[in-house]
């Protein structure tokens, strides 16, 4: 493909690192001549080389300031385009919100082109004063697992409300526990582990949930097959993020065949419109009744669809079209 950049792929189990590798795999599967590089390879690239990167501040350094400086230094030498993740927003808190705003503004200003995964994130860039220039939108891909991968409902559920992904404040775990308790569900599964620096907050959450009469199981890190198996086993998949940019956990639930109960916000409404029938969207005040209804009607927690808009092939086509315009 003429004009295609090299793709920067990160190691590790951070969601954005995983996405960088998955995107690289999907793109090179369609365009084998495109090269994938690791962060350590960037120094050997000739000045002016085109590179596409994924950016969230925690993936690039220990602080927003250092992360954005690292990116800007590379952008001064290479032609870097970027997909931004985890946008700055109110739930970051006053101090971190300001720091992350400044960091993301520097990244957007020095990048050759900017991509986001949703119209919601594009609006956040403007609302937070980060970037008002051109922005491309490529939704996080969803690929429904093949029928022989177990996307059909298991014969027995584990009876729990499930929240998927790293634990951090604003991810919706407290809302899920409150809804479970009000709905009479006494078990909750946290499919994942604490995000870095949030282990004590996870322990405090478990105590709060126990005070509501809800026992919490934290699975810790699971490989792809096991987390899919456990995700298909929960009685009610639940999404109740307060801090939302784009959601890899939402994509995973749908890919496993699940139809999560999802607390309404701008991003959830956008995804429900993109993939009709895959989300049970409710207001926060209706979470408990939605959980109760889902327990009573287990088939309603499965979407039963085999093909969905916004697949990996769709994402590859959108990216390659955009790169061709960016690097004629």
Number of C-alpha atoms within 10 A of each C-alpha: 12 11 14 23 23 21 25 24 23 21 13 11 10 14 16 23 19 15 18 22 19 15 22 22 16 15 23 16 13 13 15 12 13 18 15 20 18 13 12 9 10 15 11 7 14 10 13 12 13 22 23 25 23 23 22 22 23 15 18 18 15 10 15 21 16 15 21 25 16 14 23 20 11 18 21 13 15 20 19 26 24 21 22 24 20 19 26 27 21 13 13 16 10 10 8 16 17 15 15 25 19 18 25 28 18 18 26 25 17 21 22 18 20 23 23 24 19 21 20 21 25 22 14 17 24 12 13 20 14 21 21 15 11 9 17 17 19 20 23 20 23 24 19 22 18 13 11 7 12 14 23 18 18 12 6 9 16 17 16 23 26 29 29 23 22 20 23 18 19 15 19 19 27 17 20 25 30 19 23 29 22 17 18 15 23 19 22 27 25 22 23 18 19 20 15 10 9 15 14 10 15 20 12 12 18 21 15 17 23 16 11 15 18 22 19 21 15 16 13 13 15 13 8 8 10 11 20 21 16 16 25 25 21 24 26 33 26 30 28 25 22 17 18 20 23 23 21 16 16 24 19 21 25 24 24 26 27 30 25 26 22 23 25 20 17 14 17 24 16 14 21 16 12 14 15 12 14 27 27 21 21 19 12 15 10 13 26 22 15 24 27 18 15 22 21 11 11 13 14 19 26 23 21 18 14 13 13 16 13 17 16 18 16 14 20 21 15 16 19 18 12 17 20 14 11 15 13 8
